[in-house]
């Protein structure tokens, strides 16, 4: 009877795990593709891509055509007569204009260059229509601030950093999705394991209770032994119901995160250890410095602060602007004559503004911007130290969990052996139920502890991947489409 009971328990234990088929790798793959976090991260990256493309195209030349077709005007205006007197005269005019222009920003200097060509026609409606034309064959000009803040210079520095950071933010979001779904997976796996243990214990308790009732009928044991087993069985039934409810809720939570139906999630497969015994803390810090988002975040904040300081220095009220233009134009009553022997036009303007009293406003702006930049530098230095400390701690915890898994495996083997020995002794009456229950509890706790330790092992690995954006298994930087 004892041999049959032990064989039954071993078969039950094997069957509980032979039905598992939904793996953590499946969850990670689905989370990267279908989770709300992954989809939001993709949209954010697409937005950043459009912003970068907008910046690149904002410094390209633009071609535009503008005009009025027509601009009719009928008014009574006060005009000066040939003899010097003034009189109100009714006027009816039609003005037609068309201008083709090319404008090109000058990023290195902050100015603008333009080339344009235009045509105007003026019709005066009286007893008969009088028409005249003005043709601007070509007009070339430049507008150049000589003492000012150059936004193109700072955009050229900031835009590529923002784009690269957006790319790494997207990869980091996928790694975070992997870490989150691993947590969901192992929470469900722990509950599933606890439910399997409870059901297995109920089956064993039912068998022990049946044997105890037979022994009680023969007068070999007292009634309190039977009652103790019956109470234990009822407690197990309550535990099974509670675990079943928790299992359903956690399965739904995992399905919601993955964006699938809960019915698509079956029995979970207990994963193996990650095939990476340990991770070097120095290598992790080095890869984080090369690949991580923190470096680009620091660069972005520093460039922004330096740009604000440059703007504060330039925004002191003093300015010098150069306007220069050259053109060829001619007017005539006949359209065919306006492009014959055009007259040249030149214009050069050098304007300035020099504030004499500003009550120290410009100086306060500069001091404020300098202090802001100094704070950014100090904050960056502190964040680097904090990040390195956090990363090193995470690596140490991963390495610790790797060694602990091996110890927990040994604990499972020893506790299982002790349980089988205790079960034989309890069935033969050599120990009481309390000793047997202690051995059973140790065996069950070892199995649950294994799942918990394995969870920390997997979560810490993906946390390190998130912090470093480096695949330590493949020994390569994680790109836009990282492999699982």
C-alpha positions as CSV (number, residue, x, y, z in Angstrom):
1,X,0.0,0.0,0.0
2,X,2.8,2.4,0.9
3,X,4.6,1.8,-2.4
4,X,1.3,2.3,-4.4
5,X,0.7,5.6,-2.6
6,X,4.3,6.9,-3.3
7,X,4.0,5.9,-6.9
8,X,0.7,7.7,-7.2
9,X,2.2,10.9,-5.8
10,X,5.1,10.8,-8.1
11,X,2.9,10.3,-11.2
12,X,0.7,13.2,-10.1
13,X,3.7,15.5,-9.7
14,X,4.9,14.6,-13.2
15,X,1.5,15.0,-14.8
16,X,1.1,18.5,-13.3
17,X,4.1,19.8,-15.3
18,X,3.8,17.7,-18.5
19,X,0.7,19.8,-19.5
20,X,2.5,23.1,-19.5
21,X,3.0,24.8,-22.9
22,X,2.7,28.6,-22.6
23,X,6.3,29.9,-22.1
24,X,7.7,33.1,-20.9
25,X,9.4,33.6,-24.2
26,X,6.0,33.6,-25.9
27,X,4.8,36.3,-23.5
28,X,7.8,38.5,-24.1
29,X,7.4,38.2,-27.9
30,X,3.7,39.1,-27.7
31,X,4.4,41.9,-25.3
32,X,6.9,43.5,-27.6
33,X,4.5,43.4,-30.5
34,X,1.0,43.8,-29.1
35,X,1.1,45.4,-25.6
36,X,-0.2,48.9,-25.2
37,X,3.2,50.0,-23.9
38,X,4.9,48.8,-27.0
39,X,2.4,50.4,-29.3
40,X,2.6,53.7,-27.5
41,X,6.4,53.6,-27.6
42,X,6.3,53.0,-31.3
43,X,3.9,56.0,-31.8
44,X,6.2,58.2,-29.7
45,X,9.2,57.2,-31.8
46,X,7.3,57.9,-35.0
47,X,6.4,61.4,-33.7
48,X,10.1,62.0,-32.9
49,X,11.0,60.8,-36.4
50,X,8.6,63.3,-37.9
51,X,10.0,66.1,-35.7
52,X,13.5,65.3,-36.9
53,X,12.4,65.2,-40.5
54,X,10.7,68.6,-40.0
55,X,14.0,70.0,-38.7
56,X,16.0,68.7,-41.6
57,X,13.5,70.1,-44.1
58,X,13.2,73.5,-42.3
59,X,16.8,74.4,-43.4
60,X,16.1,73.5,-47.1
61,X,15.2,76.2,-49.7
62,X,11.5,76.9,-50.2
63,X,9.9,77.9,-53.5
64,X,6.7,79.8,-53.4
65,X,4.3,81.6,-55.8
66,X,2.2,84.5,-54.4
67,X,0.1,87.2,-55.9
68,X,-3.3,88.9,-56.4
69,X,-5.6,88.0,-59.2
70,X,-7.0,90.6,-59.1
71,X,-7.2,93.3,-56.4
72,X,-10.0,95.7,-57.4
73,X,-10.3,99.1,-55.7
74,X,-13.0,101.7,-56.2
75,X,-12.7,104.6,-53.8
76,X,-12.8,108.4,-53.4
77,X,-9.3,109.6,-52.5
78,X,-7.8,113.0,-51.7
79,X,-5.0,113.7,-54.3
80,X,-2.7,116.6,-55.1
81,X,-3.5,118.4,-58.3
82,X,-0.8,119.7,-60.8
83,X,-1.3,123.3,-59.4
84,X,-0.6,122.1,-55.9
85,X,-4.2,122.1,-54.7
86,X,-5.9,119.1,-53.3
87,X,-9.2,117.6,-54.4
88,X,-11.3,114.5,-53.9
89,X,-11.3,112.3,-56.9
90,X,-13.1,109.0,-57.6
91,X,-10.7,106.2,-58.6
92,X,-11.2,102.8,-60.0
93,X,-8.2,100.5,-60.3
94,X,-7.3,96.9,-60.7
95,X,-4.0,95.6,-59.5
96,X,-2.6,92.2,-60.6
97,X,0.6,90.8,-59.1
98,X,2.5,87.5,-59.2
99,X,5.8,86.8,-57.5
100,X,8.0,83.7,-57.7
101,X,10.5,83.5,-54.8
102,X,13.1,81.1,-53.4
103,X,14.2,81.5,-49.8
104,X,17.1,79.8,-48.1
105,X,18.0,80.0,-44.4
106,X,21.7,80.3,-43.6
107,X,22.1,78.0,-40.6
108,X,25.8,78.9,-39.9
109,X,25.0,82.6,-39.6
110,X,21.4,82.7,-38.7
111,X,20.4,84.8,-41.7
112,X,18.2,84.4,-44.7
113,X,18.9,84.6,-48.5
114,X,16.3,85.1,-51.1
115,X,15.9,85.3,-54.9
116,X,12.6,86.5,-56.4
117,X,11.1,87.6,-59.7
118,X,7.7,89.3,-60.1
119,X,5.3,91.0,-62.4
120,X,2.6,93.7,-61.7
121,X,-0.1,95.1,-63.9
122,X,-2.1,98.2,-63.0
123,X,-5.4,99.0,-64.7
124,X,-7.0,102.5,-64.2
125,X,-10.7,102.5,-65.2
126,X,-12.0,105.8,-66.5
127,X,-13.5,106.7,-69.8
128,X,-11.1,104.1,-71.1
129,X,-8.9,101.6,-69.4
130,X,-5.2,102.6,-69.0
131,X,-2.8,99.7,-68.3
132,X,0.8,99.7,-67.2
133,X,3.3,97.1,-66.2
134,X,6.1,96.7,-63.7
135,X,8.5,93.8,-64.1
136,X,11.0,92.8,-61.4
137,X,13.3,90.6,-63.5
138,X,15.3,89.5,-60.6
139,X,15.8,90.5,-57.0
140,X,18.5,89.0,-54.8
141,X,18.8,89.9,-51.1
142,X,20.1,88.9,-47.8
143,X,19.0,89.6,-44.2
144,X,21.7,88.9,-41.7
145,X,21.7,89.7,-38.0
146,X,25.3,90.4,-37.0
147,X,24.9,90.4,-33.2
148,X,22.1,88.0,-32.1
149,X,21.2,84.5,-31.0
150,X,21.4,81.9,-33.8
151,X,18.6,79.3,-33.3
152,X,19.9,77.3,-36.3
153,X,23.2,76.6,-34.6
154,X,21.6,75.1,-31.5
155,X,18.9,73.2,-33.5
156,X,21.8,71.6,-35.4
157,X,23.3,70.4,-32.1
158,X,20.1,69.4,-30.4
159,X,18.0,67.7,-33.1
160,X,20.3,64.7,-33.8
161,X,20.6,64.1,-30.0
162,X,16.8,64.2,-29.6
163,X,16.3,61.7,-32.4
164,X,18.9,59.3,-31.1
165,X,17.4,59.5,-27.7
166,X,13.9,58.8,-29.1
167,X,15.3,55.7,-30.8
168,X,16.8,54.5,-27.5
169,X,13.6,55.4,-25.6
170,X,11.7,53.1,-27.9
171,X,14.1,50.2,-27.4
172,X,14.1,50.9,-23.6
173,X,10.3,50.8,-23.6
174,X,10.3,47.4,-25.3
175,X,12.8,46.1,-22.6
176,X,10.5,47.6,-19.9
177,X,7.5,45.8,-21.5
178,X,9.6,42.5,-21.4
179,X,10.4,43.1,-17.7
180,X,6.7,43.9,-16.9
181,X,5.4,40.8,-18.7
182,X,7.9,38.6,-16.9
183,X,6.5,39.9,-13.6
184,X,3.0,39.1,-14.7
185,X,4.1,35.7,-16.0
186,X,5.8,34.6,-12.8
187,X,3.0,35.9,-10.6
188,X,0.6,33.8,-12.5
189,X,3.1,30.9,-12.5
190,X,3.5,31.1,-8.7
191,X,-0.3,31.0,-8.2
192,X,-0.5,28.1,-10.7
193,X,2.2,26.2,-8.8
194,X,0.5,26.8,-5.5
195,X,-2.8,25.6,-6.9
196,X,-1.1,22.5,-8.3
197,X,0.5,21.8,-4.9
198,X,-2.9,22.3,-3.1
199,X,-4.6,19.9,-5.5
200,X,-1.9,17.4,-5.1
201,X,-2.0,17.7,-1.4
202,X,-5.8,17.2,-1.5
203,X,-5.4,14.0,-3.5
204,X,-2.8,12.8,-1.0
205,X,-5.0,13.9,1.9
206,X,-8.0,12.0,0.4
207,X,-5.9,8.9,0.2
208,X,-4.5,9.3,3.7
209,X,-8.1,10.0,5.0
210,X,-9.4,6.9,3.4
211,X,-6.6,4.8,4.9
212,X,-7.2,6.5,8.3
213,X,-10.9,5.7,8.3
214,X,-10.0,2.0,7.6
215,X,-7.6,2.0,10.4
216,X,-10.1,3.7,12.7
217,X,-12.7,1.1,11.9
218,X,-10.2,-1.6,12.9
219,X,-9.3,0.3,16.1
220,X,-5.7,0.9,15.2
221,X,-5.9,4.7,15.5
222,X,-8.0,7.2,17.5
223,X,-10.7,9.4,16.1
224,X,-8.7,12.7,16.5
225,X,-6.3,11.5,13.8
226,X,-9.2,11.1,11.3
227,X,-10.7,14.5,12.4
228,X,-7.3,16.2,11.9
229,X,-7.1,14.9,8.3
230,X,-10.7,15.9,7.6
231,X,-10.0,19.5,8.9
232,X,-6.9,19.6,6.7
233,X,-8.9,18.5,3.7
234,X,-11.5,21.2,4.2
235,X,-8.8,23.8,4.6
236,X,-7.3,22.6,1.3
237,X,-10.7,22.9,-0.4
238,X,-11.0,26.5,0.7
239,X,-7.4,27.2,-0.4
240,X,-8.0,25.7,-3.8
241,X,-11.1,27.9,-4.3
242,X,-9.2,31.0,-3.3
243,X,-6.2,30.1,-5.5
244,X,-8.5,29.4,-8.4
245,X,-10.1,32.8,-8.2
246,X,-6.6,34.5,-7.9
247,X,-5.4,32.4,-10.9
248,X,-8.3,33.6,-13.0
249,X,-7.7,37.3,-12.1
250,X,-4.0,37.0,-12.8
251,X,-4.6,35.2,-16.1
252,X,-6.9,38.1,-17.1
253,X,-4.3,40.7,-16.0
254,X,-1.6,39.0,-18.1
255,X,-4.0,38.7,-21.1
256,X,-5.0,42.4,-20.8
257,X,-1.3,43.4,-20.8
258,X,-0.6,41.2,-23.8
259,X,-3.7,42.3,-25.7
260,X,-5.0,38.8,-26.1
261,X,-7.9,36.7,-24.8
262,X,-7.4,35.0,-21.4
263,X,-8.5,31.7,-23.0
264,X,-5.4,31.8,-25.2
265,X,-3.3,31.5,-22.0
266,X,-3.1,27.9,-20.9
267,X,-0.8,26.2,-18.4
268,X,2.4,28.0,-18.0
269,X,5.7,26.4,-18.6
270,X,8.3,26.7,-15.9
271,X,11.3,28.3,-17.6
272,X,14.9,27.4,-17.2
273,X,17.6,29.7,-15.8
274,X,18.9,32.2,-18.3
275,X,22.0,30.7,-19.8
276,X,24.3,33.4,-18.4
277,X,25.9,32.5,-15.1
278,X,27.0,36.0,-14.2
279,X,27.3,39.6,-15.5
280,X,30.3,41.9,-15.0
281,X,29.4,45.1,-13.3
282,X,32.1,47.0,-15.1
283,X,31.0,45.7,-18.5
284,X,27.4,46.7,-17.7
285,X,28.4,50.2,-16.7
286,X,30.5,50.5,-19.9
287,X,27.7,49.3,-22.1
288,X,25.2,51.6,-20.4
289,X,27.5,54.6,-21.1
290,X,27.7,53.6,-24.8
291,X,24.2,52.5,-25.4
292,X,21.9,53.8,-22.6
293,X,19.4,56.7,-22.8
294,X,20.8,58.5,-19.7
295,X,23.9,59.7,-21.7
296,X,21.7,61.2,-24.4
297,X,19.3,62.6,-21.9
298,X,22.2,64.4,-20.2
299,X,23.5,65.7,-23.5
300,X,20.0,67.0,-24.5
301,X,19.5,68.8,-21.2
302,X,23.0,70.3,-21.3
303,X,22.6,71.6,-24.9
304,X,19.3,73.1,-24.0
305,X,20.8,74.9,-21.0
306,X,23.7,76.2,-23.1
307,X,21.3,77.4,-25.7
308,X,19.4,79.3,-23.0
309,X,22.6,80.9,-21.8
310,X,23.5,81.9,-25.4
311,X,20.1,83.4,-25.9
312,X,20.4,85.3,-22.6
313,X,23.8,86.7,-23.6
314,X,22.5,87.8,-27.0
315,X,19.2,89.2,-25.6
316,X,20.8,92.3,-24.1
317,X,19.0,94.8,-26.2
318,X,22.0,95.5,-28.5
319,X,21.6,94.4,-32.1
320,X,23.1,95.0,-35.5
321,X,21.2,93.9,-38.6
322,X,22.4,94.0,-42.2
323,X,19.9,94.2,-45.1
324,X,21.2,94.1,-48.6
325,X,19.4,93.6,-51.9
326,X,20.1,94.0,-55.7
327,X,17.5,93.9,-58.4
328,X,16.7,94.6,-62.1
329,X,13.3,96.1,-62.9
330,X,11.4,98.3,-65.4
331,X,8.0,99.7,-65.9
332,X,6.2,100.4,-69.2
333,X,2.8,100.7,-70.7
334,X,3.5,97.7,-73.0
335,X,4.2,94.3,-71.6
336,X,6.8,93.4,-74.2
337,X,9.0,96.3,-73.2
338,X,9.4,95.7,-69.5
339,X,12.2,93.2,-69.8
340,X,14.2,95.3,-72.3
341,X,17.1,97.3,-70.7
342,X,16.0,97.0,-67.1
343,X,17.2,99.4,-64.5
344,X,19.2,98.2,-61.6
345,X,18.3,98.7,-57.9
346,X,20.5,98.5,-54.9
347,X,19.7,98.7,-51.2
348,X,22.0,98.3,-48.2
349,X,20.9,99.0,-44.7
350,X,22.9,98.6,-41.5
351,X,20.7,99.2,-38.6
352,X,21.5,99.0,-34.9
353,X,19.9,99.3,-31.5
354,X,21.8,100.2,-28.4
355,X,20.0,100.4,-25.1
356,X,21.4,103.0,-22.8
357,X,19.6,102.1,-19.6
358,X,18.1,98.6,-19.0
359,X,18.2,98.6,-15.1
360,X,20.4,95.4,-15.2
361,X,17.8,93.2,-16.9
362,X,20.2,91.7,-19.3
363,X,22.8,91.1,-16.6
364,X,20.2,89.3,-14.4
365,X,19.2,87.1,-17.4
366,X,22.7,86.0,-17.9
367,X,23.3,85.2,-14.3
368,X,20.1,83.2,-14.1
369,X,21.0,81.2,-17.2
370,X,24.5,80.6,-15.9
371,X,23.2,79.3,-12.6
372,X,20.7,77.0,-14.5
373,X,23.5,75.6,-16.5
374,X,25.6,75.0,-13.4
375,X,22.7,73.2,-11.7
376,X,22.3,71.0,-14.8
377,X,26.0,70.0,-14.7
378,X,25.8,69.2,-11.0
379,X,22.6,67.3,-11.4
380,X,24.1,65.3,-14.2
381,X,27.1,64.4,-12.2
382,X,24.9,63.2,-9.3
383,X,22.6,61.2,-11.6
384,X,25.6,59.5,-13.2
385,X,26.8,58.3,-9.7
386,X,23.3,57.2,-8.7
387,X,22.8,55.4,-12.0
388,X,26.1,53.5,-11.7
389,X,25.2,52.5,-8.1
390,X,21.8,51.3,-9.1
391,X,23.1,49.4,-12.1
392,X,25.9,47.8,-10.0
393,X,23.3,46.8,-7.4
394,X,21.0,45.2,-10.0
395,X,23.9,43.3,-11.5
396,X,24.9,42.0,-8.0
397,X,21.3,40.9,-7.4
398,X,21.2,39.1,-10.7
399,X,24.4,37.2,-9.9
400,X,23.1,36.4,-6.4
401,X,19.8,35.0,-7.7
402,X,21.8,32.9,-10.2
403,X,23.7,31.2,-7.3
404,X,20.5,31.0,-5.2
405,X,18.6,29.1,-7.8
406,X,21.2,26.3,-7.6
407,X,20.8,26.2,-3.8
408,X,17.0,26.2,-4.0
409,X,17.2,23.3,-6.5
410,X,19.2,21.3,-3.9
411,X,16.6,22.3,-1.3
412,X,13.9,20.9,-3.5
413,X,15.7,17.6,-3.9
414,X,16.4,17.3,-0.2
415,X,12.9,18.3,0.9
416,X,11.3,15.9,-1.6
417,X,13.4,13.0,-0.2
418,X,12.6,14.0,3.4
419,X,8.9,14.2,2.5
420,X,8.9,10.7,1.0
421,X,10.6,9.3,4.1
422,X,8.1,11.2,6.3
423,X,5.2,9.9,4.3
424,X,6.3,6.3,4.7
425,X,6.8,6.8,8.4
426,X,3.4,8.5,8.8
427,X,1.6,5.7,6.9
428,X,3.4,3.1,9.1
429,X,2.5,5.1,12.2
430,X,6.1,5.9,13.2
431,X,5.6,9.7,13.3
432,X,2.5,11.8,14.0
433,X,0.7,14.2,11.6
434,X,2.5,17.3,12.8
435,X,5.9,15.9,11.8
436,X,4.5,14.8,8.5
437,X,2.9,18.2,7.9
438,X,6.2,19.9,8.6
439,X,7.9,17.8,5.9
440,X,5.1,18.5,3.5
441,X,5.3,22.3,4.2
442,X,9.0,22.3,3.6
443,X,8.6,20.5,0.3
444,X,5.9,22.9,-0.9
445,X,7.7,26.0,0.3
446,X,10.8,24.9,-1.7
447,X,8.8,24.6,-4.9
448,X,7.3,28.1,-4.4
449,X,10.6,29.5,-3.4
450,X,12.1,28.2,-6.6
451,X,9.5,30.1,-8.7
452,X,10.1,33.3,-6.7
453,X,13.8,33.1,-7.1
454,X,13.5,32.3,-10.7
455,X,11.2,35.4,-11.1
456,X,13.9,37.6,-9.5
457,X,16.5,36.1,-11.8
458,X,14.5,36.8,-15.0
459,X,13.3,40.3,-13.9
460,X,16.8,41.4,-12.9
461,X,18.2,40.3,-16.3
462,X,15.6,42.3,-18.2
463,X,16.1,45.2,-15.9
464,X,19.8,45.1,-16.7
465,X,19.0,45.0,-20.4
466,X,16.7,48.0,-20.0
467,X,19.5,50.0,-18.2
468,X,22.2,49.1,-20.6
469,X,20.4,48.4,-23.9
470,X,22.8,45.5,-24.3
471,X,22.1,41.8,-25.0
472,X,24.5,40.0,-22.8
473,X,23.5,36.6,-24.2
474,X,24.2,37.6,-27.8
475,X,27.0,40.0,-26.7
476,X,25.8,42.8,-28.9
477,X,24.0,46.2,-28.6
478,X,20.2,46.0,-28.8
479,X,19.0,47.5,-32.0
480,X,15.6,48.8,-33.1
481,X,14.2,45.3,-33.4
482,X,15.9,43.5,-30.5
483,X,15.9,39.7,-30.5
484,X,14.4,37.9,-27.6
